[in-house]
Amino acid sequence: MKLKLTGLALGLALSTYGAGALASTTDWGTLGPTGAAAVVLDPPGTIDDIYTFVLAAESDVPAYAIKFLGEDTNIDNAMLSLYSGAPGSSTLVGSFMFDEVQPGTTMTFKDLVGGSYYLEVTGTALLLGGAYDINASAQSPSPPLTVPEPANMMMLL
């Protein structure tokens, strides 16, 4: 079963091979709880892949990334960054480096207001190329922590 999943991931990655080292942009539409994902194999050279999406309402956005390391593939300085706004006129929300260590790296960006955002994968594909898997989803924001008020009788002590 694991071999079939690995083969499927490699097949999906190979289907994107040849997209070029130029920045490629993919529109994920409105991001929801089920999320969106990409498995990509970039050719050797600079990686600059952009995934645009819209949040319909205030949300927490967990973003996951892992690179695939093999005899013939690797990504140097693999980074996933989240920006608010459109590419070219945006503000960095946060970013993290990611590697091949299972189970991958997840960072949750909290309390994002509705609007336009994008994830950007950057790094340098080595050897025959660099492969990675990313995903993100929009979740209801975490409620704020409440501090209970002390009981009236406790204040009399």
GUSE-904690 format. One record per atom (N, C-alpha, C): x, y, z; atom name; residue number from 1. Coordinates in nm, 3 decimals. Last residue first. Example, Ala and Ser with C-alpha at 12.3 -4.5 7.8 and 13.67 -1.06 7.14 Angstrom:
2
PT	xx	yy	zz	lofi	doke
PT	1.285	-0.225	0.708	N	2
PT	1.367	-0.106	0.714	CA	2
PT	1.290	0.003	0.787	C	2
PT	1.319	-0.569	0.780	N	1
PT	1.230	-0.450	0.780	CA	1
PT	1.320	-0.330	0.780	C	1
END
This chain:
157
PT	xx	yy	zz	lofi	doke
PT	-1.175	3.715	5.175	N	157
PT	-1.070	3.658	5.259	CA	157
PT	-0.952	3.745	5.273	C	157
PT	-1.345	3.822	4.991	N	156
PT	-1.360	3.866	5.129	CA	156
PT	-1.247	3.814	5.218	C	156
PT	-1.301	3.693	4.757	N	155
PT	-1.252	3.831	4.766	CA	155
PT	-1.261	3.883	4.910	C	155
PT	-1.432	3.458	4.784	N	154
PT	-1.287	3.454	4.786	CA	154
PT	-1.230	3.595	4.803	C	154
PT	-1.694	3.531	4.746	N	153
PT	-1.652	3.496	4.879	CA	153
PT	-1.499	3.494	4.889	C	153
PT	-1.712	3.572	4.468	N	152
PT	-1.728	3.685	4.560	CA	152
PT	-1.673	3.651	4.699	C	152
PT	-1.462	3.401	4.274	N	151
PT	-1.590	3.402	4.343	CA	151
PT	-1.594	3.516	4.444	C	151
PT	-1.288	3.554	4.003	N	150
PT	-1.289	3.491	4.135	CA	150
PT	-1.427	3.501	4.200	C	150
PT	-1.360	3.469	3.668	N	149
PT	-1.360	3.569	3.773	CA	149
PT	-1.359	3.498	3.908	C	149
PT	-1.149	3.286	3.447	N	148
PT	-1.267	3.293	3.533	CA	148
PT	-1.250	3.402	3.639	C	148
PT	-1.052	3.392	3.137	N	147
PT	-1.002	3.378	3.274	CA	147
PT	-1.122	3.389	3.366	C	147
PT	-1.060	3.236	2.826	N	146
PT	-1.127	3.319	2.925	CA	146
PT	-1.069	3.289	3.062	C	146
PT	-0.902	3.256	2.514	N	145
PT	-0.904	3.196	2.646	CA	145
PT	-0.973	3.290	2.743	C	145
PT	-1.101	3.288	2.216	N	144
PT	-1.001	3.339	2.311	CA	144
PT	-1.014	3.268	2.445	C	144
PT	-1.142	3.012	1.990	N	143
PT	-1.198	3.113	2.079	CA	143
PT	-1.090	3.163	2.175	C	143
PT	-0.984	2.992	1.674	N	142
PT	-0.989	2.942	1.811	CA	142
PT	-1.050	3.051	1.900	C	142
PT	-1.178	3.022	1.373	N	141
PT	-1.074	3.069	1.465	CA	141
PT	-1.094	3.013	1.605	C	141
PT	-1.234	2.744	1.162	N	140
PT	-1.292	2.846	1.250	CA	140
PT	-1.186	2.891	1.348	C	140
PT	-0.992	2.712	0.895	N	139
PT	-1.066	2.658	1.010	CA	139
PT	-1.126	2.773	1.089	C	139
PT	-0.888	2.637	0.582	N	138
PT	-0.941	2.747	0.663	CA	138
PT	-1.028	2.686	0.772	C	138
PT	-0.576	2.477	0.494	N	137
PT	-0.721	2.480	0.507	CA	137
PT	-0.761	2.600	0.591	C	137
PT	-0.316	2.339	0.289	N	136
PT	-0.366	2.440	0.382	CA	136
PT	-0.518	2.431	0.385	C	136
PT	-0.016	2.167	0.191	N	135
PT	-0.161	2.181	0.198	CA	135
PT	-0.196	2.287	0.301	C	135
PT	0.245	2.033	-0.019	N	134
PT	0.193	2.133	0.074	CA	134
PT	0.041	2.121	0.081	C	134
PT	0.530	1.856	-0.104	N	133
PT	0.386	1.844	-0.083	CA	133
PT	0.346	1.954	0.015	C	133
PT	0.796	1.846	-0.351	N	132
PT	0.738	1.879	-0.222	CA	132
PT	0.587	1.857	-0.223	C	132
PT	1.110	1.803	-0.513	N	131
PT	0.969	1.765	-0.499	CA	131
PT	0.921	1.801	-0.358	C	131
PT	1.340	1.920	-0.750	N	130
PT	1.297	1.922	-0.611	CA	130
PT	1.148	1.896	-0.601	C	130
PT	1.589	1.770	-0.970	N	129
PT	1.474	1.854	-0.936	CA	129
PT	1.443	1.847	-0.789	C	129
PT	1.819	1.633	-1.006	N	128
PT	1.722	1.627	-1.116	CA	128
PT	1.598	1.712	-1.088	C	128
PT	2.004	1.857	-0.816	N	127
PT	2.013	1.730	-0.889	CA	127
PT	1.915	1.730	-1.004	C	127
PT	1.773	2.086	-0.650	N	126
PT	1.904	2.033	-0.682	CA	126
PT	1.892	1.903	-0.762	C	126
PT	1.596	2.383	-0.628	N	125
PT	1.587	2.242	-0.663	CA	125
PT	1.724	2.194	-0.712	C	125
PT	1.582	2.609	-0.373	N	124
PT	1.659	2.573	-0.492	CA	124
PT	1.651	2.423	-0.514	C	124
PT	1.296	2.807	-0.276	N	123
PT	1.413	2.725	-0.249	CA	123
PT	1.488	2.702	-0.378	C	123
PT	0.952	2.858	-0.183	N	122
PT	1.079	2.901	-0.243	CA	122
PT	1.190	2.807	-0.200	C	122
PT	0.612	2.893	-0.213	N	121
PT	0.718	2.796	-0.186	CA	121
PT	0.842	2.845	-0.259	C	121
PT	0.365	3.090	-0.075	N	120
PT	0.474	3.088	-0.171	CA	120
PT	0.579	2.987	-0.125	C	120
PT	0.018	3.147	-0.056	N	119
PT	0.134	3.074	-0.005	CA	119
PT	0.240	3.074	-0.115	C	119
PT	-0.185	3.440	-0.023	N	118
PT	-0.118	3.338	-0.103	CA	118
PT	-0.005	3.275	-0.024	C	118
PT	-0.510	3.601	0.001	N	117
PT	-0.383	3.555	0.056	CA	117
PT	-0.314	3.468	-0.048	C	117
PT	-0.781	3.826	0.050	N	116
PT	-0.692	3.754	-0.041	CA	116
PT	-0.559	3.723	0.026	C	116
PT	-1.025	3.779	0.317	N	115
PT	-0.957	3.853	0.212	CA	115
PT	-0.868	3.764	0.129	C	115
PT	-1.091	3.788	0.671	N	114
PT	-1.130	3.750	0.535	CA	114
PT	-1.058	3.837	0.433	C	114
PT	-0.806	3.771	0.895	N	113
PT	-0.933	3.830	0.850	CA	113
PT	-0.964	3.782	0.708	C	113
PT	-0.678	3.518	1.100	N	112
PT	-0.663	3.592	0.975	CA	112
PT	-0.799	3.646	0.932	C	112
PT	-0.622	3.375	1.344	N	111
PT	-0.707	3.495	1.339	CA	111
PT	-0.683	3.581	1.215	C	111
PT	-0.298	3.224	1.287	N	110
PT	-0.422	3.245	1.363	CA	110
PT	-0.488	3.379	1.334	C	110
PT	-0.151	2.975	1.119	N	109
PT	-0.159	3.120	1.118	CA	109
PT	-0.296	3.156	1.173	C	109
PT	0.025	2.699	1.218	N	108
PT	-0.109	2.756	1.210	CA	108
PT	-0.101	2.908	1.222	C	108
PT	0.240	2.483	1.050	N	107
PT	0.230	2.608	1.128	CA	107
PT	0.088	2.661	1.109	C	107
PT	0.404	2.175	1.021	N	106
PT	0.277	2.248	1.017	CA	106
PT	0.288	2.373	1.103	C	106
PT	0.611	1.956	0.845	N	105
PT	0.604	2.074	0.931	CA	105
PT	0.469	2.142	0.911	C	105
PT	0.641	1.593	0.861	N	104
PT	0.633	1.722	0.793	CA	104
PT	0.624	1.835	0.894	C	104
PT	0.666	1.381	1.043	N	103
PT	0.548	1.387	0.956	CA	103
PT	0.536	1.516	0.877	C	103
PT	0.958	1.320	0.851	N	102
PT	0.818	1.287	0.875	CA	102
PT	0.780	1.331	1.015	C	102
PT	1.175	1.546	0.701	N	101
PT	1.149	1.466	0.821	CA	101
PT	0.999	1.447	0.839	C	101
PT	1.252	1.711	0.499	N	100
PT	1.197	1.580	0.462	CA	100
PT	1.159	1.495	0.582	C	100
PT	1.153	2.052	0.578	N	99
PT	1.248	1.950	0.533	CA	99
PT	1.175	1.820	0.505	C	99
PT	1.107	2.411	0.580	N	98
PT	1.059	2.274	0.593	CA	98
PT	1.160	2.177	0.533	C	98
PT	1.074	2.725	0.747	N	97
PT	1.154	2.633	0.667	CA	97
PT	1.095	2.494	0.683	C	97
PT	0.802	2.958	0.732	N	96
PT	0.881	2.856	0.801	CA	96
PT	0.958	2.773	0.701	C	96
PT	0.637	3.275	0.792	N	95
PT	0.699	3.173	0.707	CA	95
PT	0.772	3.072	0.793	C	95
PT	0.381	3.532	0.775	N	94
PT	0.475	3.445	0.844	CA	94
PT	0.532	3.343	0.748	C	94
PT	0.283	3.749	0.632	N	93
PT	0.216	3.710	0.756	CA	93
PT	0.310	3.625	0.840	C	93
PT	0.393	4.013	0.435	N	92
PT	0.428	3.882	0.489	CA	92
PT	0.355	3.860	0.622	C	92
PT	0.175	4.168	0.210	N	91
PT	0.243	4.178	0.338	CA	91
PT	0.270	4.038	0.390	C	91
PT	0.181	4.282	-0.138	N	90
PT	0.138	4.199	-0.026	CA	90
PT	0.221	4.227	0.099	C	90
PT	0.188	4.306	-0.429	N	89
PT	0.144	4.413	-0.337	CA	89
PT	0.091	4.347	-0.210	C	89
PT	0.290	4.077	-0.545	N	88
PT	0.338	4.206	-0.593	CA	88
PT	0.297	4.322	-0.504	C	88
PT	-0.005	3.888	-0.505	N	87
PT	0.139	3.889	-0.536	CA	87
PT	0.180	4.023	-0.596	C	87
PT	-0.235	4.049	-0.277	N	86
PT	-0.206	3.986	-0.405	CA	86
PT	-0.054	3.987	-0.428	C	86
PT	-0.287	3.975	0.074	N	85
PT	-0.289	4.060	-0.044	CA	85
PT	-0.258	3.979	-0.168	C	85
PT	-0.054	3.821	0.291	N	84
PT	-0.187	3.875	0.271	CA	84
PT	-0.181	3.972	0.154	C	84
PT	0.140	3.520	0.267	N	83
PT	0.127	3.664	0.247	CA	83
PT	-0.020	3.702	0.241	C	83
PT	0.345	3.271	0.397	N	82
PT	0.207	3.315	0.378	CA	82
PT	0.206	3.468	0.371	C	82
PT	0.592	3.043	0.277	N	81
PT	0.558	3.175	0.332	CA	81
PT	0.412	3.205	0.301	C	81
PT	0.817	2.787	0.314	N	80
PT	0.678	2.816	0.283	CA	80
PT	0.643	2.947	0.353	C	80
PT	1.130	2.678	0.183	N	79
PT	1.055	2.766	0.271	CA	79
PT	0.913	2.784	0.220	C	79
PT	1.433	2.508	0.156	N	78
PT	1.290	2.502	0.128	CA	78
PT	1.213	2.584	0.231	C	78
PT	1.719	2.500	0.118	N	77
PT	1.650	2.617	0.176	CA	77
PT	1.502	2.622	0.142	C	77
PT	1.712	2.277	-0.155	N	76
PT	1.794	2.350	-0.059	CA	76
PT	1.717	2.474	-0.013	C	76
PT	1.566	1.978	-0.223	N	75
PT	1.542	2.123	-0.226	CA	75
PT	1.628	2.184	-0.116	C	75
PT	1.619	1.695	-0.440	N	74
PT	1.636	1.763	-0.313	CA	74
PT	1.601	1.910	-0.334	C	74
PT	1.666	1.384	-0.610	N	73
PT	1.590	1.506	-0.585	CA	73
PT	1.622	1.564	-0.448	C	73
PT	1.795	1.141	-0.637	N	72
PT	1.801	1.233	-0.750	CA	72
PT	1.727	1.364	-0.728	C	72
PT	1.760	0.999	-0.405	N	71
PT	1.893	0.998	-0.468	CA	71
PT	1.907	1.109	-0.572	C	71
PT	1.542	1.226	-0.222	N	70
PT	1.578	1.099	-0.284	CA	70
PT	1.718	1.108	-0.341	C	70
PT	1.299	1.378	-0.034	N	69
PT	1.443	1.367	-0.053	CA	69
PT	1.472	1.229	-0.111	C	69
PT	1.041	1.596	-0.053	N	68
PT	1.077	1.457	-0.078	CA	68
PT	1.226	1.453	-0.112	C	68
PT	0.926	1.815	0.208	N	67
PT	0.994	1.791	0.080	CA	67
PT	1.027	1.642	0.070	C	67
PT	0.622	1.945	0.334	N	66
PT	0.729	1.846	0.346	CA	66
PT	0.795	1.833	0.209	C	66
PT	0.386	2.148	0.512	N	65
PT	0.482	2.130	0.401	CA	65
PT	0.583	2.020	0.436	C	65
PT	0.081	2.313	0.592	N	64
PT	0.169	2.196	0.607	CA	64
PT	0.263	2.190	0.488	C	64
PT	-0.101	2.546	0.778	N	63
PT	-0.031	2.519	0.653	CA	63
PT	0.074	2.411	0.680	C	63
PT	-0.407	2.644	0.913	N	62
PT	-0.292	2.556	0.929	CA	62
PT	-0.231	2.526	0.792	C	62
PT	-0.551	2.934	0.972	N	61
PT	-0.506	2.860	0.853	CA	61
PT	-0.384	2.776	0.890	C	61
PT	-0.848	3.055	1.112	N	60
PT	-0.714	3.005	1.140	CA	60
PT	-0.675	2.922	1.018	C	60
PT	-1.042	3.337	0.993	N	59
PT	-1.007	3.195	1.000	CA	59
PT	-0.869	3.175	1.059	C	59
PT	-1.309	3.540	0.891	N	58
PT	-1.195	3.525	0.980	CA	58
PT	-1.169	3.376	1.003	C	58
PT	-1.412	3.442	0.555	N	57
PT	-1.436	3.498	0.688	CA	57
PT	-1.309	3.483	0.771	C	57
PT	-1.311	3.355	0.315	N	56
PT	-1.443	3.418	0.314	CA	56
PT	-1.474	3.487	0.447	C	56
PT	-0.999	3.390	0.180	N	55
PT	-1.069	3.351	0.302	CA	55
PT	-1.201	3.427	0.304	C	55
PT	-0.863	3.276	-0.124	N	54
PT	-0.944	3.376	-0.055	CA	54
PT	-0.999	3.313	0.071	C	54
PT	-0.536	3.220	-0.271	N	53
PT	-0.666	3.177	-0.219	CA	53
PT	-0.734	3.293	-0.149	C	53
PT	-0.258	3.104	-0.469	N	52
PT	-0.346	3.210	-0.421	CA	52
PT	-0.476	3.151	-0.369	C	52
PT	0.052	2.994	-0.457	N	51
PT	-0.082	2.936	-0.446	CA	51
PT	-0.173	3.041	-0.385	C	51
PT	0.356	2.984	-0.637	N	50
PT	0.259	3.065	-0.563	CA	50
PT	0.121	2.999	-0.572	C	50
PT	0.697	2.904	-0.640	N	49
PT	0.562	2.859	-0.672	CA	49
PT	0.463	2.929	-0.579	C	49
PT	0.992	2.904	-0.719	N	48
PT	0.908	3.015	-0.677	CA	48
PT	0.766	2.984	-0.721	C	48
PT	1.314	2.774	-0.720	N	47
PT	1.172	2.741	-0.703	CA	47
PT	1.102	2.867	-0.654	C	47
PT	1.591	2.761	-0.937	N	46
PT	1.513	2.837	-0.841	CA	46
PT	1.367	2.793	-0.841	C	46
PT	1.699	2.424	-1.023	N	45
PT	1.707	2.570	-1.026	CA	45
PT	1.618	2.632	-0.920	C	45
PT	1.548	2.144	-1.188	N	44
PT	1.661	2.205	-1.116	CA	44
PT	1.662	2.357	-1.132	C	44
PT	1.181	2.147	-1.178	N	43
PT	1.310	2.116	-1.239	CA	43
PT	1.423	2.183	-1.162	C	43
PT	0.961	2.029	-0.919	N	42
PT	1.016	2.140	-0.997	CA	42
PT	1.149	2.097	-1.058	C	42
PT	0.687	1.857	-0.853	N	41
PT	0.828	1.831	-0.882	CA	41
PT	0.876	1.943	-0.973	C	41
PT	0.431	1.868	-0.604	N	40
PT	0.499	1.928	-0.718	CA	40
PT	0.642	1.877	-0.729	C	40
PT	0.115	1.864	-0.488	N	39
PT	0.235	1.780	-0.489	CA	39
PT	0.308	1.817	-0.618	C	39
PT	-0.107	2.056	-0.296	N	38
PT	-0.028	2.046	-0.418	CA	38
PT	0.090	1.953	-0.392	C	38
PT	-0.441	2.128	-0.173	N	37
PT	-0.308	2.068	-0.164	CA	37
PT	-0.239	2.070	-0.299	C	37
PT	-0.690	2.267	0.045	N	36
PT	-0.634	2.247	-0.088	CA	36
PT	-0.492	2.197	-0.071	C	36
PT	-0.983	2.223	0.261	N	35
PT	-0.850	2.267	0.220	CA	35
PT	-0.816	2.242	0.076	C	35
PT	-1.206	2.179	0.410	N	34
PT	-1.147	2.062	0.344	CA	34
PT	-1.010	2.095	0.286	C	34
PT	-1.271	2.439	0.500	N	33
PT	-1.224	2.338	0.595	CA	33
PT	-1.161	2.215	0.530	C	33
PT	-1.149	2.650	0.226	N	32
PT	-1.245	2.607	0.326	CA	32
PT	-1.187	2.501	0.417	C	32
PT	-1.070	2.915	0.013	N	31
PT	-1.018	2.808	0.098	CA	31
PT	-1.121	2.778	0.206	C	31
PT	-1.166	2.983	-0.307	N	30
PT	-1.199	3.010	-0.167	CA	30
PT	-1.156	2.890	-0.083	C	30
PT	-0.885	2.922	-0.524	N	29
PT	-1.021	2.970	-0.501	CA	29
PT	-1.043	3.005	-0.354	C	29
PT	-0.627	2.857	-0.584	N	28
PT	-0.702	2.760	-0.505	CA	28
PT	-0.846	2.805	-0.479	C	28
PT	-0.437	2.904	-0.862	N	27
PT	-0.547	2.964	-0.788	CA	27
PT	-0.626	2.854	-0.717	C	27
PT	-0.090	2.917	-0.897	N	26
PT	-0.207	2.830	-0.898	CA	26
PT	-0.314	2.896	-0.811	C	26
PT	0.190	3.022	-1.077	N	25
PT	0.082	3.060	-0.988	CA	25
PT	-0.036	2.967	-1.009	C	25
PT	0.542	3.005	-1.085	N	24
PT	0.416	2.953	-1.134	CA	24
PT	0.309	2.985	-1.030	C	24
PT	0.835	3.164	-1.180	N	23
PT	0.727	3.160	-1.082	CA	23
PT	0.601	3.106	-1.148	C	23
PT	1.048	2.938	-1.360	N	22
PT	0.985	3.067	-1.343	CA	22
PT	0.873	3.052	-1.240	C	22
PT	1.135	2.688	-1.411	N	21
PT	1.182	2.745	-1.285	CA	21
PT	1.124	2.885	-1.264	C	21
PT	0.886	2.461	-1.541	N	20
PT	0.986	2.566	-1.551	CA	20
PT	1.021	2.623	-1.416	C	20
PT	0.732	2.245	-1.564	N	19
PT	0.660	2.371	-1.549	CA	19
PT	0.757	2.489	-1.554	C	19
PT	0.857	2.011	-1.562	N	18
PT	0.866	2.085	-1.688	CA	18
PT	0.791	2.216	-1.682	C	18
PT	0.625	1.826	-1.376	N	17
PT	0.763	1.848	-1.416	CA	17
PT	0.766	1.922	-1.549	C	17
PT	0.374	1.752	-1.309	N	16
PT	0.400	1.895	-1.307	CA	16
PT	0.541	1.928	-1.352	C	16
PT	0.385	1.479	-1.317	N	15
PT	0.293	1.543	-1.410	CA	15
PT	0.312	1.694	-1.413	C	15
PT	0.555	1.417	-1.109	N	14
PT	0.609	1.414	-1.244	CA	14
PT	0.517	1.481	-1.344	C	14
PT	0.369	1.433	-0.897	N	13
PT	0.482	1.526	-0.905	CA	13
PT	0.538	1.532	-1.046	C	13
PT	0.203	1.220	-0.956	N	12
PT	0.149	1.355	-0.953	CA	12
PT	0.260	1.458	-0.966	C	12
PT	0.393	1.011	-0.934	N	11
PT	0.323	1.035	-1.060	CA	11
PT	0.264	1.175	-1.066	C	11
PT	0.464	1.032	-0.665	N	10
PT	0.565	1.055	-0.767	CA	10
PT	0.500	1.085	-0.902	C	10
PT	0.216	0.965	-0.551	N	9
PT	0.276	1.096	-0.523	CA	9
PT	0.380	1.130	-0.629	C	9
PT	0.189	0.702	-0.650	N	8
PT	0.090	0.804	-0.684	CA	8
PT	0.148	0.943	-0.663	C	8
PT	0.411	0.579	-0.532	N	7
PT	0.400	0.585	-0.677	CA	7
PT	0.302	0.691	-0.723	C	7
PT	0.335	0.602	-0.266	N	6
PT	0.458	0.666	-0.312	CA	6
PT	0.456	0.682	-0.463	C	6
PT	0.105	0.444	-0.271	N	5
PT	0.094	0.585	-0.238	CA	5
PT	0.217	0.662	-0.284	C	5
PT	0.220	0.194	-0.337	N	4
PT	0.122	0.254	-0.427	CA	4
PT	0.108	0.404	-0.400	C	4
PT	0.384	0.155	-0.114	N	3
PT	0.446	0.167	-0.245	CA	3
PT	0.350	0.231	-0.344	C	3
PT	0.193	0.125	0.084	N	2
PT	0.282	0.240	0.090	CA	2
PT	0.349	0.264	-0.046	C	2
PT	0.081	-0.119	0.000	N	1
PT	0.000	0.000	0.000	CA	1
PT	0.086	0.126	0.000	C	1
END
